Amino acid sequence: MWKEKKLAVELSTLMEEKRKLLEKFSLVQKECEDLGSLNGSSFEKESAEAPSLEAICEKLHCFKSDFEDEILLLETELKEEKSEQDELVVDISKRIQSLEDESKLLKSQVAEAKTTFKIFQMSEEQLKIAIKDAWSENSQKQLLQEAEEWKEQVGELNKQKITYEDPKVYANQVLFDKENQIKSLTERLLKMQDWAAVLGEDVRDDNLELKRSDSGNGALLNNQPEGALKNLIHAAKLKASLKTLEGERKQIYTQLSEVDKTKEELIECIKNLQTEQASLQSENEHLENENQKLHHKLKIMTELYQENELILNRKLTGEENYRLEKEKKLSKADEKISHAAQELETYRKRAKDLEEELERTIHSYKGQIISHEKKAHDNWLAAWTAERNLNDLKKENSYLRQKLTETELKFELLEKDPNALDVPSTAFGRENSPYGALPLGQPSSETRAFLSPATLLESPLRLSPLLPGEGIRGSRVPENPRDYQITNERGESISDKLTDPHREPSDTESLSPPWEQDRRMMFPPSGQTYPDPPLPPHRPRQQLQGRGVLAHPNPLCQIYQVNLKLQASHRVWRKDQTTIVGKFCTAPLPVNDNKKTVCLPEPVNIQAGVTVCRDLKITCV
């Protein structure tokens, strides 16, 4: 942009210098003119200043050419820089697109990072809650309390154990004492072997043993047999008490074993809880480390995102400013284009209006031409009828003269010889008539068919279709290629014009009678029906053969249908309802022979006021 501005400034300076030089040049030219208009006294000064002025003019011309070259160079440079700037605009737009894509990717990544961070936050919160629950459940205080409780339970169990051990010791002491007593009793029993013989029975021995065991301190009774029995009873009681003590001891041992087992289980639970606490602490430390890492990553990502956002915002602001400048330029260009389009539309409207006016004038001129042709045709018909009436009158006059001469001859013959009536007067009259032999009983004008001068040629009738937007010219085609000139009734030559139908008529054609010119059939404007091609009138008779031709430059294979209609003049023949019988033939122009002529197989009967339609089936070659 700065290069373009610089070049624009240079261009403006050069244009100003050029303008100044042109002003100087104009001033010098004015001075030259003023010097040229001075008197002869200052001619020497002018002649002395002329070479300097010419040199100045040459210098100015050189400067002008140099400035023009520089302007051209600057224009080329401007064009090149514009092309480069357009390329830069394209590159910048591509970069903007890529940056937008990158920003979208970064936004998506940031959104994903935010979602992951939220997920991590949720997981962190859940872990914190779990850790809090674990801490609340497995805190040291609780563990200490439980340990104290277990210690208390263990102490109680120990106390119970001690309490259970004290009677055991007492029982052991009692047993020891009892054993000592038993030993003493056995010794005494051994001493009392002499008494065993007195008792003489085994039962007594047993009783003695029982008494020995039960006697305790009563062994020194006065009556030795009764003391022995008491000792035996006392021993049996001691055995029973010992058995009960042993059962109680066993129960105490089982309780102590159970207490030891529960103590071991509690120790194992404490150890497991301590291991779980250590694992949870390690997991907590690991999660805290991960949380710190994620916080660090999030900070880095947010910083990068902010930096990228700032860079993209700067780029976007620059591109937005550049885009606004381009939009301003484009708006100016659009205004110019719209102005040019409006001018073009106005020119088109003017052209359409001119075309419509031209078409209207053409249609009006065509209508005038048709009306003039109709008037000319009517005038020609009037002249033709007058001429025919004159000819008929002349012929009737000649016929009457012939009759008069015949009657005069008859009278003369009768005067000379009354028997001369037997001689046939018709042959005599015809031979001696100054007007030649004529048929009797009807006028000679009715002995032959008659067509208008446009259909006097002995050639087949060919009508071309009426196409929109074109006129057709009627021309006559002879059967033989050599018969291009035929004379009419008055001996005048009628030339068949087989030239280009679109050529302009000459002065001789415009001044010649309408039957010696090409008959032009104009087309009606759009929206109206096309008139049927008229055939010229003819002399009344029962059946007449009419032959004529109308030519058209279009190919024959494009003609599908032809309408034929006889338009008889009511001023000439009012009473007769005639018909024309003839062949309808077509041939491509120019007609040099009859090889390319195509005729319908059946003849065409045309009555006055009746349209006859015939289909054409000609293949394109």
RAMOPE-V43888 format. One record per backbone hydrogen bond with DSSP energy under -0.5 kcal/mol. NH is the residue of the N-H (numbers start at 1). CO is the residue of the C=O. If there is no record, write none. Layout:
NH&CO  NH&CO
//
This chain:
5&1  6&2  7&3  8&4  9&5  10&6  11&7  12&8  13&9  14&10  15&11  16&12  17&13  18&14  19&15  20&16  21&17  22&18  23&19  24&20  25&21  26&22  27&23  28&24  29&25  30&26  31&27  32&28  33&29  34&30  35&31  36&32  37&33  38&35  42&39  43&40  46&42  47&43  48&44  49&45  50&46  51&47  52&48  53&49  54&50  55&51  56&52  57&53  58&54  59&55  60&56  61&57  62&58  63&59  64&60  65&61  66&62  67&63  68&64  69&65  70&66  71&67  72&68  73&69  74&70  75&71  76&72  77&73  78&74  79&75  80&76  81&77  82&78  83&79  84&80  85&81  86&82  87&83  88&84  89&85  90&86  91&87  92&88  93&89  94&90  95&91  96&92  97&93  98&94  99&95  100&96  101&97  102&98  103&99  104&100  105&101  106&102  107&103  108&104  109&105  110&106  111&107  112&108  113&109  114&110  115&111  116&112  117&113  118&114  119&115  120&116  121&117  122&118  123&119  124&120  125&121  126&122  127&123  128&124  129&125  130&126  131&127  132&128  133&129  134&130  135&131  136&132  137&133  138&134  143&139  144&140  145&141  146&142  147&143  148&144  149&145  150&146  151&147  152&148  153&149  154&150  155&151  156&152  157&153  158&154  159&155  160&156  161&157  162&158  163&159  164&160  165&161  166&162  167&163  168&164  169&165  170&166  171&167  172&168  173&169  174&170  175&171  176&172  177&173  178&174  179&175  180&176  181&177  182&178  183&179  184&180  185&181  186&182  187&183  188&184  189&185  190&186  191&187  192&188  193&190  194&191  195&192  196&192  197&193  198&194  199&195  200&196  205&201  206&202  207&203  208&204  209&205  210&206  211&207  211&231  212&208  212&231  213&209  214&210  214&231  215&211  216&212  218&215  220&217  221&218  224&222  227&223  228&224  229&225  230&226  231&227  232&228  233&229  234&230  235&210  235&231  236&232  237&233  238&234  239&235  240&236  241&237  242&238  243&239  244&240  245&241  246&242  247&243  248&244  249&245  250&246  251&247  252&248  253&249  254&250  255&251  256&252  257&253  258&254  259&255  260&256  261&257  262&258  263&259  264&260  265&261  266&262  267&263  268&264  269&265  270&266  271&267  272&268  273&269  274&270  275&271  276&272  277&273  278&274  279&275  280&276  281&277  282&278  283&279  284&280  285&281  286&282  287&283  288&284  289&285  290&286  291&287  292&288  293&289  294&290  295&291  296&292  297&293  298&294  299&295  300&296  301&297  302&298  303&299  304&300  305&301  306&302  307&303  308&304  309&305  310&306  311&307  312&308  313&309  314&310  315&311  316&312  317&313  318&314  319&315  320&316  321&317  322&318  323&319  324&320  325&321  326&322  327&323  328&324  329&325  330&326  331&327  332&328  333&329  334&330  335&331  336&332  337&333  338&334  339&335  340&336  341&337  342&338  343&339  344&340  345&341  346&342  347&343  348&344  349&345  350&346  351&347  352&348  353&349  354&350  355&351  356&352  357&353  358&354  359&355  360&356  361&357  362&358  363&359  364&360  365&361  366&362  367&363  368&364  369&365  370&366  371&367  372&368  373&369  374&370  375&371  376&372  377&373  378&374  379&375  380&376  381&377  382&378  383&379  384&380  385&381  386&382  387&383  388&384  389&385  390&386  391&387  392&388  393&389  394&390  395&391  396&392  397&393  398&394  399&395  400&396  401&397  402&398  403&399  404&400  405&401  406&402  407&403  408&404  409&405  410&406  411&407  412&408  413&409  414&410  415&411  416&412  417&413  420&417  421&418  422&419  423&420  428&424  429&425  430&426  431&427  432&428  433&429  436&433  446&443  447&444  452&537  455&452  456&453  459&457  461&583  467&465  470&467  472&521  473&551  474&519  478&476  479&458  483&480  484&482  486&494  488&492  491&488  494&486  495&493  496&484  497&495  498&496  503&500  510&506  511&507  512&508  516&513  517&513  517&514  519&474  520&518  521&472  521&519  522&520  528&525  533&563  535&565  539&450  544&579  546&544  547&455  550&462  551&473  558&555  559&556  560&558  562&614  564&612  565&533  566&607  566&610  567&535  567&565  568&566  572&569  573&569  574&572  578&576  580&606  581&544  582&604  585&461  585&583  586&598  592&590  597&594  598&586  600&584  604&582  605&603  606&580  606&604  608&578  609&566  610&607  612&564  614&562  616&560  619&617
//
